[in-house]
Amino acid sequence: AHGAETKEAASAEELFALFQQGCANRHVAATKMNVESSRSHLIVGVIVESRNLTNGSVNYGKLSFVDLAGSERAAKTGAGHEQLK
């Protein structure tokens, strides 16, 4: 994805800070249906690593969070060319 970045977080606090940074970088604009309609997608993939301290085994899991931009019908929003672009 254009502009995608990979970053590491060693704690819940660091992960939350990265999530907030991603949210702050989104493009929003007012439409007839929503005061702060998102004009950009937000896709966050979180890979969780879990270590068993007793036997040393490692397990991984992945969570994907996806918020699609402007999912409402464009004709109803009154969004102009720049907002739709």
N, C-alpha and C positions, 0 to 999 in steps of 0.2 A: 504494500500500500504506500502511496506517495506520502512522504513525510513521517513514516512510521519510525519509531525509536524503540530500542530495547534497553531497559534499565533494571538494575537489581535493587531489591529492598530486603533488608535483613530483619525488619520488624514490622509489626502492624502499623506503627506510626509512620514509618518511611513509606510503606505502601499507600497509606491514606494520603500522604503529602504528594506522591506521584499522581494519584487519582485526581486530587484537587488541581494540580498543575495541568493535567489533560483537560479538565473541565474548563479551566480559565482560558485555554487556547482555542476553544470552540468559537465558531462564528454564529452569532444570533442576530435576529432582526424581528421587529414587530410586524405582525400580519393581522388581518381582520379576525383571525381565529385564536391568536395567541400573542401575548405581549412580548414574550421572549422566545419565539420559535427558533429552534435550532436549524441552522443552515449547513451544518457539517456533521458527519458521522462521528460517533465515539465508539471505538473498539478497544477493549482492554482484555488482554489475555494474562492470566495469573497462573504461573506454574508453582505449585506448592511442593516443597521437598520435606519429607518427614523421615527422621532418623530414629531408629530404635536404639536407645542408649545401652540396652542390655546385650543385644547380639550384633549390633552394627549394621543391620539391614536398612536399606533406604527404599522408600516408596515415593512415587511422584503422582501428582494429580494436576489436572488443568481445568481452570474455570475460565469461561469466555463470557464477557459482558458486552452487549451490542446495543447501542441506541441509534436507530436510523434517523437521519436528518429529515425534517419536514415531511413526515409521513402522512400529513393531512392532504387532501386533494388541492392541488395548486390553484385551480379555478376558484375555489371558495376562499382562499387565503388573501387574494388580492396582491400577492407577492409580485414585485416587479422583476425585470430582467436580471439585474445585479443580484438580487436575493436568490433567484432560482439558479443562477450560475454557480 
